[in-house]
Amino acid sequence: MVKTTTFATVAAITLAFASTTGPARADSLELGVLECVVDGGTGFIFGSSKELACEFIPANDSEAREPYFGVINKYGIDIGFTDTSVIQWAIVAPTTDYQYRLGSLAGTYRGVAAEASATAGAGVNVLVGGSEDTLSLQPVSVQTQEGVNIALGVAELELRSVSN
């Protein structure tokens, strides 16, 4: 029963957040996918901070993958603990003529986050920021995690390039 309730809650939250970002506009460009492994940790009622290691996987297979690292901070309700989790975001540029360069994803992204776990769980983070606040990180798949946790609030991702 708990797992069913957890899944239903996360599914509803995911649909609500996904509808706020909407589909990518016709004049936007999907640059690729950012896949991150987030350290486990404990929520401190009013927030949490977790380090992450990421890899940018370009949409163009001829381009090299690029490593990133950083921290994701959550502000709001965050109660419980989680093990290591994986998050994937589609990286969307505002225009089709956007030119990606090494290190372009570095910057600060802000948005909404929700997650729930009862042994196994899921979460979603929709963020905007990066290079002059022009890039959008849209969930590709729901974040997968294990632990006992509930979180809802504002997320801030500080992403740094290993190349710089």
Backbone hydrogen bonds, N-H to C=O, Kabsch-Sander energy under -0.5 kcal/mol:
donor,donor_aa,acceptor,acceptor_aa,energy
5,T,1,M,-2.5
6,T,2,V,-2.8
7,F,3,K,-2.7
8,A,4,T,-2.5
9,T,5,T,-2.4
10,V,6,T,-2.6
11,A,7,F,-2.7
12,A,8,A,-2.2
13,I,9,T,-2.4
14,T,10,V,-3.0
15,L,11,A,-2.3
16,A,12,A,-2.1
17,F,13,I,-2.6
18,A,14,T,-2.9
19,S,15,L,-1.8
20,T,16,A,-0.8
20,T,17,F,-0.7
21,T,17,F,-1.1
22,G,18,A,-1.7
28,S,25,R,-1.8
29,L,93,A,-2.0
31,L,29,L,-0.7
31,L,91,I,-2.7
32,G,91,I,-0.9
33,V,57,I,-2.5
34,L,89,W,-2.9
35,E,33,V,-0.6
35,E,55,E,-2.4
36,C,34,L,-0.5
36,C,87,I,-3.2
37,V,53,A,-2.8
38,V,36,C,-0.6
38,V,85,S,-3.1
39,D,51,E,-2.9
41,G,82,T,-2.0
43,G,80,G,-3.4
44,F,47,G,-3.0
45,I,78,D,-1.7
46,F,44,F,-3.4
48,S,74,K,-1.9
50,K,72,I,-2.2
52,L,70,G,-2.3
53,A,37,V,-2.0
54,C,68,Y,-3.0
55,E,35,E,-2.1
56,F,66,E,-3.4
57,I,33,V,-3.6
57,I,55,E,-0.6
59,A,31,L,-2.9
61,D,59,A,-0.8
63,E,60,N,-2.0
66,E,56,F,-1.8
68,Y,54,C,-2.3
69,F,160,R,-2.5
70,G,52,L,-2.0
71,V,158,E,-1.8
72,I,50,K,-3.0
73,N,71,V,-0.5
73,N,156,E,-3.2
74,K,48,S,-2.7
75,Y,154,V,-3.1
76,G,46,F,-1.3
77,I,152,L,-1.7
78,D,45,I,-1.7
79,I,150,I,-2.5
80,G,43,G,-0.6
81,F,148,V,-2.5
82,T,41,G,-2.6
83,D,146,E,-3.4
85,S,38,V,-2.2
86,V,144,T,-1.5
87,I,36,C,-2.5
88,Q,141,S,-0.5
89,W,34,L,-2.4
90,A,138,Q,-3.7
91,I,32,G,-2.8
92,V,90,A,-0.7
92,V,136,S,-2.6
93,A,29,L,-3.4
96,T,27,D,-0.8
98,Y,95,T,-1.2
100,Y,98,Y,-0.7
104,S,101,R,-2.5
106,A,103,G,-1.6
107,G,159,L,-2.5
109,Y,157,L,-2.7
110,R,128,V,-2.7
111,G,155,A,-2.0
112,V,126,V,-1.3
113,A,153,G,-2.3
114,A,124,V,-2.3
115,E,151,A,-2.4
116,A,122,A,-2.6
117,S,149,N,-3.1
118,A,120,A,-1.4
119,T,147,G,-2.3
120,A,118,A,-1.6
121,G,145,Q,-2.5
122,A,116,A,-2.0
123,G,143,Q,-1.3
124,V,114,A,-2.9
126,V,112,V,-2.2
127,L,125,N,-0.6
127,L,137,L,-2.1
128,V,110,R,-2.3
129,G,135,L,-2.8
130,G,108,T,-1.6
131,S,104,S,-0.6
132,E,130,G,-0.6
133,D,130,G,-1.8
134,T,131,S,-1.3
135,L,129,G,-2.1
136,S,92,V,-2.3
137,L,127,L,-3.3
138,Q,90,A,-2.4
138,Q,136,S,-0.7
140,V,88,Q,-2.1
141,S,88,Q,-0.8
143,Q,123,G,-2.8
144,T,86,V,-1.6
145,Q,121,G,-1.6
147,G,119,T,-1.9
148,V,81,F,-1.6
149,N,117,S,-1.6
150,I,79,I,-1.9
151,A,115,E,-2.8
152,L,77,I,-2.4
153,G,113,A,-2.2
154,V,75,Y,-2.7
155,A,111,G,-2.5
156,E,73,N,-2.9
157,L,109,Y,-2.7
158,E,71,V,-2.8
158,E,156,E,-0.6
159,L,107,G,-3.0
159,L,157,L,-0.7
160,R,69,F,-3.5
162,V,67,P,-1.8
163,S,67,P,-0.5
